[in-house]
């Protein structure tokens, strides 16, 4: 079994507020200052030479970093028990830059079938044009994962929990297979957040988040992150300086602000989602509920072992068809119909319409998306209100 990485013993809320930040900020401000600048001046040519010869640490140009960004990166790394972190302009920028940095022509990647569809599109369509081979295997099928590994395999990529079915990967087993074959592992842990799961502690090499979601938490910024060992992050940072997929300083500032309440928000969303999942699981107009706290969930025992909370997304299947699910969605008065997830506001959507509208029912079924599937991103509202709202909406189904 993989040996868990030791982590800071301070609690999640304490880390959310203080991790990665100096004790004293510039001008003694209590918050991390926002440095809204694209470039940095040098006192003289000697200081410039000292910078390039690594005798001093300082900023040079916005594409290579920003002090506000650096604090966000240190905070993210600390929360995930990683050595270092890197912030990007979006979650997809974090994924694409990371994969570009690790892979080259002739390399092979194993990806699980229900990883985020844009990730799979990038691997199969974009990287495929550059000579990277990809094998897609069912999530949780470790025999198939191991069978797919080749001498040229460089990466195993998965999500945990996955979107939208909340499948949970056994991280210890995944790491055991990867180490045996000397393959790097990447987990997109956006659904979990570092509050509910820290894959680095189980031996995962790199962890990616769409910081747009729970980490920001207020649906007002776009950012992505990757954390891991210093050498891996340094290699990705070097490529980021070339590709330019950098965050805006204001987005980094908002992200730091959002993370301050991350532990509190996620605890409330965990609690709300678990109550909603229980309500839906006993409702006669609901078929299957996909939520890890339920004993019926295929990875319930794994989730209990490696997660401290089950997350804020509840996916479920309404009895009926596409129109039945639409009537439920339209009948809800509190959640808004919108893509994304993880904010303080509850959001609801039908993946068949929101993300896979251009496909036929048959094509959607081939990628595992049912017409009657609903994804509910639970916010921090009162659980009783959310449940009452769902109950009245179900009367119209």
C-alpha positions in Angstrom: 0.0 0.0 0.0 1.1 3.6 -0.7 2.4 5.4 2.4 0.4 8.5 3.2 2.4 11.7 3.1 2.6 13.6 6.4 0.6 16.8 6.6 0.4 19.9 8.7 -1.4 19.0 11.9 -3.3 22.3 12.0 -7.0 22.0 11.2 -8.6 22.7 7.8 -10.1 26.0 8.7 -6.8 27.2 10.2 -5.0 26.2 7.1 -7.6 27.8 4.8 -7.1 31.1 6.6 -3.3 31.1 7.3 -1.5 28.6 5.1 0.9 30.0 2.5 0.8 33.6 3.9 3.6 35.4 5.6 3.0 36.5 9.1 3.4 40.2 8.1 2.2 41.5 4.8 3.4 44.6 3.0 2.4 47.8 4.9 1.1 45.6 7.7 -2.1 44.9 5.9 -4.2 42.0 7.3 -5.1 40.7 3.8 -2.7 39.7 1.0 -2.2 42.8 -1.1 -3.4 42.8 -4.7 -0.5 43.8 -7.0 -2.2 44.7 -10.2 0.8 45.1 -12.4 2.1 43.4 -15.5 5.8 44.3 -15.1 8.4 45.1 -12.4 11.2 47.6 -12.3 14.9 47.1 -11.5 16.9 49.6 -9.5 20.0 49.1 -11.7 21.6 46.6 -14.1 23.3 44.9 -11.2 20.0 43.9 -9.7 18.9 42.6 -13.1 22.1 40.4 -13.3 21.6 39.2 -9.7 18.0 38.2 -10.6 19.0 36.2 -13.7 21.9 34.6 -11.9 19.6 33.5 -9.0 21.4 35.5 -6.3 18.1 37.2 -5.4 14.4 36.2 -5.5 12.1 38.8 -7.1 9.5 39.2 -9.8 10.3 40.2 -13.4 7.3 40.0 -15.7 3.7 39.1 -15.1 3.8 36.0 -17.3 6.4 34.5 -14.9 4.5 35.2 -11.7 3.0 37.8 -9.4 3.3 38.1 -5.6 -0.4 37.8 -5.1 -0.4 34.7 -7.3 2.6 33.2 -5.3 0.6 33.4 -2.0 -2.4 31.6 -3.6 0.0 28.9 -4.9 1.6 28.4 -1.5 -1.8 28.2 0.2 -3.1 25.7 -2.3 0.0 23.5 -1.9 -0.3 23.6 1.9 -3.9 22.6 1.8 -3.2 19.6 -0.4 -0.1 18.5 1.5 2.1 19.2 -1.5 5.6 20.7 -1.9 4.6 23.3 -4.4 1.7 24.6 -6.5 1.0 26.5 -9.7 -2.0 28.7 -10.6 -3.5 29.0 -14.0 -6.1 31.0 -15.8 -8.6 28.1 -15.8 -8.9 24.5 -14.8 -8.5 23.4 -18.4 -5.3 25.5 -18.7 -3.9 23.6 -15.7 -4.8 20.3 -17.3 -3.5 21.0 -20.8 -0.3 22.7 -19.7 0.5 19.9 -17.2 0.0 17.2 -19.9 2.0 19.1 -22.4 4.8 19.4 -19.9 4.9 15.7 -19.1 4.1 14.1 -22.5 5.9 14.0 -25.8 5.5 12.3 -29.2 5.2 8.5 -28.8 4.0 8.7 -25.2 1.0 6.8 -24.0 -1.7 7.9 -21.5 -4.3 5.9 -19.6 -7.5 7.9 -18.8 -10.6 6.7 -17.1 -13.8 6.8 -19.1 -15.7 9.3 -17.0 -13.0 11.9 -16.6 -14.2 15.4 -17.6 -15.2 15.3 -21.3 -13.0 18.3 -22.2 -10.0 16.5 -20.7 -10.8 13.4 -22.8 -11.2 15.5 -25.9 -7.9 17.2 -25.3 -6.2 13.8 -24.9 -7.8 12.0 -27.8 -8.2 14.9 -30.3 -5.5 17.5 -29.6 -2.7 15.4 -28.3 -3.6 12.6 -30.7 -2.5 14.9 -33.5 0.9 15.3 -31.9 1.6 11.6 -31.7 0.4 10.8 -28.1 -1.6 7.6 -27.7 -4.5 7.3 -25.3 -6.3 4.3 -23.8 -9.7 5.0 -22.2 -10.7 2.5 -19.5 -13.7 2.2 -17.1 -13.3 4.0 -13.9 -12.5 1.7 -11.0 -11.6 -1.2 -13.2 -8.0 -1.7 -12.0 -7.5 -4.9 -14.0 -8.3 -2.9 -17.2 -6.1 0.0 -16.0 -3.1 -2.3 -15.5 -3.7 -4.2 -18.8 -3.7 -0.9 -20.6 -0.3 0.1 -19.4 2.5 -0.1 -22.0 6.3 0.5 -21.9 5.5 4.0 -23.3 2.9 4.8 -20.7 3.8 8.0 -18.9 0.6 9.0 -17.1 -2.6 7.6 -15.5 -5.2 10.3 -15.4 -8.5 10.1 -13.5 -10.9 12.2 -11.4 -12.1 11.3 -7.9 -15.0 11.8 -7.4 -15.9 11.9 -11.0 -18.3 14.2 -12.9 -21.3 13.6 -12.9 -21.6 10.1 -11.3 -19.4 10.7 -8.2 -17.4 7.5 -8.8 -14.5 7.3 -6.3 -11.1 6.0 -7.3 -9.2 3.8 -4.8 -6.1 6.0 -4.6 -3.9 3.5 -2.7 -4.5 0.8 -5.3 -4.0 3.2 -8.2 -0.7 4.4 -6.7 0.4 0.8 -6.1 -0.2 -0.1 -9.8 1.5 3.1 -11.1 4.6 2.7 -8.9 5.0 -0.9 -10.0 5.1 0.3 -13.7 6.9 3.6 -13.0 4.0 5.7 -14.3 3.0 9.1 -13.0 -0.5 9.6 -11.6 -2.7 12.7 -11.9 -6.0 13.1 -10.1 -8.5 15.9 -10.8 -9.8 16.4 -7.3 -12.1 19.4 -8.1 -15.3 17.6 -6.7 -13.5 16.7 -3.4 -11.5 19.8 -2.6 -8.5 19.5 -0.2 -11.0 19.6 2.6 -12.6 16.2 1.7 -9.6 14.5 0.1 -5.9 15.0 -0.3 -4.6 12.6 -3.0 -1.0 13.6 -2.4 -1.1 12.0 1.0 -1.9 8.7 -0.8 1.1 9.0 -3.1 -0.6 10.6 -6.1 2.0 12.7 -8.1 -0.1 15.6 -9.2 -3.4 17.0 -8.1 -5.5 19.3 -10.3 -8.4 21.6 -9.3 -10.6 23.8 -11.3 -10.3 26.7 -8.8 -13.3 28.3 -10.5 -15.4 25.9 -8.5 -15.2 25.2 -4.7 -11.8 26.9 -4.1 -13.1 30.3 -5.3 -16.5 29.4 -4.1 -18.5 32.4 -5.3 -18.9 32.0 -9.0 -16.9 35.2 -9.6 -13.5 34.0 -10.9 -11.8 31.6 -13.2 -8.7 29.8 -12.3 -7.0 26.4 -12.1 -4.3 24.8 -10.1 -1.9 21.9 -10.0 0.1 20.8 -7.0 2.8 18.2 -6.5 6.5 17.7 -6.0 8.9 20.6 -6.5 10.6 19.1 -9.6 7.3 18.4 -11.4 5.9 21.8 -10.6 9.1 23.5 -11.8 8.9 21.7 -15.1 5.2 22.8 -15.6 6.0 26.3 -14.5 8.7 26.6 -17.1 6.2 25.7 -19.8 3.6 28.0 -18.4 6.0 30.9 -18.9 6.1 30.0 -22.6 2.4 29.3 -23.2 1.2 32.2 -21.0 -1.8 30.4 -19.4 -1.4 32.6 -16.3 -4.0 33.9 -13.9 -4.9 37.6 -13.6 -3.6 39.0 -10.3 -7.2 40.0 -9.3 -8.4 36.4 -9.8 -5.6 35.3 -7.5 -6.7 37.9 -5.0 -10.3 36.7 -5.1 -9.1 33.1 -4.9 -7.2 33.8 -1.7 -10.3 35.5 -0.3 -12.5 32.6 -1.3 -10.2 30.0 0.2 -10.4 31.7 3.6 -13.9 30.2 4.1 -13.3 27.0 2.1 -13.5 24.7 5.1 -16.7 26.3 6.4 -18.4 26.3 3.0 -17.5 22.7 2.2 -18.6 21.5 5.6 -22.1 23.1 4.9 -22.2 21.7 1.4 -21.3 18.2 2.6 -24.1 18.4 5.2 -26.7 19.7 2.7 -25.8 17.3 0.0 -26.0 14.3 2.3 -29.4 15.3 3.5 -30.6 15.9 -0.1 -29.2 12.6 -1.2 -31.1 10.8 1.6 -34.3 12.6 0.7 -34.0 11.7 -3.0 -33.0 8.1 -2.3 -36.3 7.5 -0.6 -38.5 9.3 -3.1 -40.8 7.3 -5.4 -40.1 9.4 -8.4 -36.4 9.1 -8.2 -34.5 6.0 -9.6 -30.8 6.0 -8.7 -29.0 8.6 -6.6 -25.3 8.9 -7.2 -23.7 10.1 -4.0 -20.9 8.4 -2.1 -22.5 8.6 1.4 -25.2 6.1 0.3 -24.6 2.4 1.0 -25.8 1.7 -2.5 -23.0 3.7 -4.1 -20.4 1.3 -5.7 -17.5 2.9 -3.9 -19.2 3.8 -0.6 -16.6 1.9 1.5 -13.6 3.4 -0.4 -15.1 6.9 0.0 -15.5 6.4 3.8 -11.9 5.2 4.0 -10.2 8.0 2.0 -12.5 11.0 2.2 -13.5 13.1 5.2 -16.7 14.4 3.5 -18.6 13.3 0.5 -18.9 16.6 -1.5 -21.5 19.0 -2.6 -22.7 17.4 -5.9 -25.7 15.1 -5.9 -26.5 13.4 -9.3 -29.7 11.4 -9.7 -32.0 9.8 -12.2 -35.6 10.9 -12.4 -38.2 8.3 -13.2 -39.1 8.9 -16.9 -37.4 10.5 -19.8 -35.7 13.8 -20.8 -38.9 15.8 -20.4 -39.5 14.4 -17.0 -36.1 15.6 -15.8 -36.7 18.9 -17.5 -40.0 19.4 -15.6 -38.2 18.8 -12.3 -35.4 21.2 -13.2 -37.8 23.9 -14.3 -40.0 23.3 -11.3 -37.2 24.1 -8.8 -37.4 27.7 -7.4 -34.1 28.0 -5.5 -31.3 26.5 -7.6 -30.5 28.3 -10.9 -30.1 26.5 -14.2 -26.4 26.9 -15.0 -23.2 25.0 -15.7 -20.4 24.8 -13.2 -20.6 24.0 -9.5 -19.1 24.7 -6.1 -20.4 28.2 -5.4 -22.5 29.3 -2.5 -25.6 29.3 -4.7 -27.2 26.0 -5.6 -27.2 25.2 -9.3 -29.1 22.5 -11.2 -28.7 21.1 -14.7 -29.4 18.2 -17.0 -26.0 17.0 -18.4 -27.8 15.7 -21.5 -28.8 19.3 -22.4 -26.1 21.4 -20.7 -23.0 19.5 -21.8 -24.1 17.0 -24.4 -26.9 18.9 -26.2 -25.4 18.3 -29.7 -25.5 14.5 -29.3 -28.5 12.1 -29.8 -29.9 10.0 -27.0 -28.0 7.0 -28.4 -24.7 8.9 -28.6 -25.1 10.2 -25.1 -25.7 6.7 -23.8 -22.5 5.6 -25.4 -20.6 8.0 -23.2 -22.7 7.1 -20.2 -25.0 10.1 -20.0 -28.7 9.3 -19.5 -31.5 11.7 -20.6 -33.1 11.5 -17.2 -29.9 12.4 -15.3 -29.9 15.6 -13.2 -26.8 17.1 -11.5 -27.5 19.2 -8.4 -24.6 21.4 -7.2 -25.6 22.1 -3.6 -24.9 25.5 -2.1 -24.9 26.8 1.4 -28.6 27.6 1.7 -30.7 25.9 4.4 -31.1 22.2 3.7 -34.8 22.2 4.7 -35.5 24.9 2.1 -33.7 23.0 -0.6 -35.4 19.7 0.2 -38.9 21.4 0.3 -38.2 23.0 -3.0 -37.2 19.6 -4.6 -40.3 18.0 -3.0 -42.7 20.6 -4.6 -40.9 20.3 -8.0 -41.3 16.6 -8.0 -45.0 16.9 -7.8 -44.9 18.1 -11.4 -42.9 15.1 -12.7 
